[in-house]
Amino acid sequence: MFQIRKATENDTPVIFDLIKKLAVYEKLENDVITSVEELRKNIFSNNFAKVLIAEEDGNPVGFALYFYNFSTFVGKPGIYLEDLFVEPEHRGKGYGKSLLIELAKIAKDENCGRFEWSVLDWNTPSIEFYKALGAKPMEEWTVFRLDAAGISDLAEK
């Protein structure tokens, strides 16, 4: 039996575990510097993000972590999907698609103007999957990022 539910604070260790598994899949395991407590604080106390948990027979098999952004051109909030992950042994069952559908329902119910996410350019299976769902790559846009050191350096100028 498969279900999607909103994560609760008690799910924080599960979320952390799934984040670490995602990092291994993306070959970014050294980039995970957070902790269970930091996630608990920032997701459930500070409400900086929301999480959906995908479960099969009551066992977590995937998650979607998202937050709200705002489009000045559209004049509405949007949903930004930070991470979507389904454990490899549970792929091909429609669970990733179900998580995206659930997020699209949330975006529709909340009158969001956009639902966006990023994907690593080498991740061809995911890119093809997203295109098959009707998502369009934003090829004329480039993502820029400042890490913690970059933020600190810029703030000091």
BELRA-V251620 format. One record per residue. RES is the residue in three letters. SS is DSSP state (@ for helix, = for strand, . for the rest). PSI is psi in whole degrees, -180 to 180 (999 if undefined). NEAR is the number of other ideal C-beta (glycine too) atoms within 12 Angstrom. Layout:
res=RES ss=SS psi=PSI near=NEAR
res=RES ss=SS psi=PSI near=NEAR
This chain:
res=MET ss=. psi=131 near=11
res=PHE ss== psi=140 near=24
res=GLN ss== psi=157 near=20
res=ILE ss== psi=134 near=31
res=ARG ss== psi=159 near=23
res=LYS ss== psi=137 near=25
res=ALA ss=. psi=150 near=30
res=THR ss=. psi=170 near=17
res=GLU ss=@ psi=-34 near=20
res=ASN ss=@ psi=-16 near=17
res=ASP ss=@ psi=-3 near=28
res=THR ss=@ psi=-44 near=30
res=PRO ss=@ psi=-35 near=20
res=VAL ss=@ psi=-44 near=33
res=ILE ss=@ psi=-46 near=40
res=PHE ss=@ psi=-44 near=28
res=ASP ss=@ psi=-44 near=24
res=LEU ss=@ psi=-35 near=37
res=ILE ss=@ psi=-43 near=37
res=LYS ss=@ psi=-39 near=27
res=LYS ss=@ psi=-39 near=26
res=LEU ss=@ psi=-43 near=30
res=ALA ss=@ psi=-39 near=21
res=VAL ss=@ psi=-46 near=18
res=TYR ss=@ psi=-41 near=25
res=GLU ss=. psi=4 near=23
res=LYS ss=. psi=39 near=13
res=LEU ss=. psi=26 near=18
res=GLU ss=@ psi=-27 near=14
res=ASN ss=@ psi=-12 near=10
res=ASP ss=@ psi=-9 near=16
res=VAL ss=. psi=106 near=24
res=ILE ss=. psi=2 near=15
res=THR ss=. psi=-180 near=22
res=SER ss=. psi=168 near=16
res=VAL ss=@ psi=-45 near=23
res=GLU ss=@ psi=-39 near=15
res=GLU ss=@ psi=-41 near=20
res=LEU ss=@ psi=-45 near=32
res=ARG ss=@ psi=-47 near=26
res=LYS ss=@ psi=-50 near=17
res=ASN ss=@ psi=-27 near=24
res=ILE ss=@ psi=-48 near=33
res=PHE ss=@ psi=-27 near=23
res=SER ss=@ psi=-49 near=14
res=ASN ss=. psi=-12 near=13
res=ASN ss=. psi=39 near=14
res=PHE ss=. psi=-20 near=21
res=ALA ss=. psi=167 near=32
res=LYS ss== psi=155 near=32
res=VAL ss== psi=137 near=41
res=LEU ss== psi=138 near=42
res=ILE ss== psi=131 near=35
res=ALA ss== psi=130 near=41
res=GLU ss== psi=141 near=27
res=GLU ss== psi=121 near=22
res=ASP ss=. psi=38 near=11
res=GLY ss=. psi=0 near=13
res=ASN ss== psi=131 near=19
res=PRO ss== psi=130 near=34
res=VAL ss== psi=-4 near=33
res=GLY ss== psi=173 near=43
res=PHE ss== psi=162 near=43
res=ALA ss== psi=125 near=41
res=LEU ss== psi=127 near=35
res=TYR ss== psi=166 near=34
res=PHE ss== psi=173 near=27
res=TYR ss== psi=139 near=26
res=ASN ss== psi=-169 near=23
res=PHE ss== psi=133 near=17
res=SER ss== psi=118 near=17
res=THR ss=. psi=-34 near=11
res=PHE ss=. psi=-40 near=9
res=VAL ss=. psi=-27 near=15
res=GLY ss=. psi=25 near=12
res=LYS ss== psi=161 near=19
res=PRO ss== psi=162 near=23
res=GLY ss== psi=166 near=28
res=ILE ss== psi=131 near=35
res=TYR ss== psi=118 near=27
res=LEU ss== psi=109 near=36
res=GLU ss== psi=-45 near=28
res=ASP ss== psi=139 near=36
res=LEU ss== psi=129 near=41
res=PHE ss== psi=134 near=36
res=VAL ss== psi=133 near=36
res=GLU ss=. psi=140 near=26
res=PRO ss=@ psi=-39 near=17
res=GLU ss=@ psi=-9 near=13
res=HIS ss=@ psi=7 near=25
res=ARG ss=. psi=158 near=22
res=GLY ss=. psi=4 near=14
res=LYS ss=. psi=0 near=19
res=GLY ss=. psi=8 near=21
res=TYR ss=@ psi=-41 near=33
res=GLY ss=@ psi=-44 near=35
res=LYS ss=@ psi=-41 near=27
res=SER ss=@ psi=-40 near=28
res=LEU ss=@ psi=-42 near=39
res=LEU ss=@ psi=-39 near=33
res=ILE ss=@ psi=-43 near=22
res=GLU ss=@ psi=-41 near=33
res=LEU ss=@ psi=-39 near=40
res=ALA ss=@ psi=-38 near=27
res=LYS ss=@ psi=-43 near=17
res=ILE ss=@ psi=-46 near=26
res=ALA ss=@ psi=-42 near=27
res=LYS ss=@ psi=-47 near=17
res=ASP ss=@ psi=-31 near=13
res=GLU ss=. psi=13 near=19
res=ASN ss=. psi=41 near=16
res=CYS ss=. psi=146 near=27
res=GLY ss=. psi=-21 near=20
res=ARG ss== psi=156 near=28
res=PHE ss== psi=111 near=36
res=GLU ss== psi=160 near=31
res=TRP ss== psi=168 near=35
res=SER ss=. psi=155 near=23
res=VAL ss=. psi=142 near=24
res=LEU ss=. psi=138 near=19
res=ASP ss=. psi=-18 near=13
res=TRP ss=. psi=-9 near=12
res=ASN ss=. psi=68 near=21
res=THR ss=@ psi=-44 near=12
res=PRO ss=@ psi=-42 near=18
res=SER ss=@ psi=-41 near=30
res=ILE ss=@ psi=-46 near=20
res=GLU ss=@ psi=-39 near=13
res=PHE ss=@ psi=-47 near=24
res=TYR ss=@ psi=-41 near=26
res=LYS ss=@ psi=-40 near=14
res=ALA ss=@ psi=-25 near=14
res=LEU ss=. psi=-5 near=22
res=GLY ss=. psi=2 near=13
res=ALA ss=. psi=147 near=24
res=LYS ss=. psi=133 near=16
res=PRO ss=. psi=144 near=18
res=MET ss=. psi=72 near=14
res=GLU ss=. psi=-23 near=8
res=GLU ss=. psi=2 near=6
res=TRP ss=. psi=146 near=10
res=THR ss=. psi=133 near=9
res=VAL ss=. psi=134 near=13
res=PHE ss=. psi=152 near=9
res=ARG ss=. psi=141 near=12
res=LEU ss=. psi=128 near=13
res=ASP ss=. psi=-175 near=12
res=ALA ss=@ psi=-42 near=13
res=ALA ss=@ psi=-41 near=11
res=GLY ss=@ psi=-39 near=13
res=ILE ss=@ psi=-47 near=12
res=SER ss=@ psi=-44 near=11
res=ASP ss=@ psi=-46 near=11
res=LEU ss=@ psi=-39 near=13
res=ALA ss=@ psi=-24 near=10
res=GLU ss=. psi=-10 near=8
res=LYS ss=. psi=999 near=8
